Amino acid sequence: MKIALQYVNDINGNTQAVQLVLTEWEKVLNKLKKYEQALKLRSDLSEAFDQVALLKKQKGRKQTLTHFINGL
């Protein structure tokens, strides 16, 4: 994604801000939202796999999915 940026500098030439066209900003926000959703999904899947691994290590009788759902 190519974005046309404008830099705002102070009297000493130090960059103080960046400006971009509003439509470009909205594209950036949409892309960020998708990345956040993907990261959340990845985190949730990782946690689920960790829980499955833990359940596999446990000894004893395991609860079935049907039994679990019926208990809700």
C-alpha positions in Angstrom: 0.0 0.0 0.0 1.6 3.3 -1.1 0.5 6.3 0.9 1.4 9.9 0.2 2.5 11.4 3.5 3.3 15.0 4.4 5.6 15.7 7.3 5.1 18.7 9.6 8.4 20.1 11.0 9.1 22.6 13.7 11.3 25.6 13.3 14.4 23.5 13.9 13.5 21.0 11.2 12.4 18.2 13.6 9.4 16.2 12.4 6.5 16.9 14.7 3.6 15.2 12.8 2.6 13.3 9.7 -0.4 14.1 7.6 -2.2 11.9 5.1 -5.4 12.1 3.1 -8.5 11.0 5.0 -9.4 8.2 2.6 -5.9 6.8 3.1 -6.2 7.0 6.9 -9.5 5.0 6.7 -7.6 2.4 4.6 -4.9 2.2 7.3 -7.5 1.8 10.0 -9.3 -1.0 8.1 -6.1 -2.8 7.6 -5.2 -2.4 11.2 -8.6 -3.8 12.2 -8.0 -6.9 10.1 -4.6 -7.4 11.6 -6.0 -7.1 15.1 -8.7 -9.7 14.3 -6.1 -12.1 12.8 -3.9 -11.7 15.9 -6.9 -12.3 18.2 -7.8 -15.5 16.2 -4.2 -16.7 16.4 -4.1 -16.1 20.1 -7.4 -17.9 20.7 -6.3 -20.9 18.6 -3.0 -21.1 20.4 -4.8 -21.1 23.8 -7.2 -23.8 22.5 -4.3 -26.0 21.4 -2.6 -25.5 24.8 -5.8 -26.5 26.5 -6.2 -29.6 24.3 -2.6 -30.6 25.1 -3.2 -30.2 28.8 -6.4 -32.3 28.6 -4.5 -35.1 26.8 -2.0 -35.2 29.6 -4.6 -35.6 32.3 -5.4 -39.0 33.6 -8.9 -40.2 34.4 -12.3 -40.0 32.7 -12.7 -37.2 30.3 -15.9 -35.3 29.6 -17.5 -35.6 26.2 -18.5 -32.6 24.1 -22.2 -33.7 24.3 -22.1 -33.9 28.1 -20.4 -30.5 28.3 -23.0 -28.9 26.0 -25.9 -30.5 27.9 -24.5 -29.1 31.1 -24.7 -25.5 29.8 
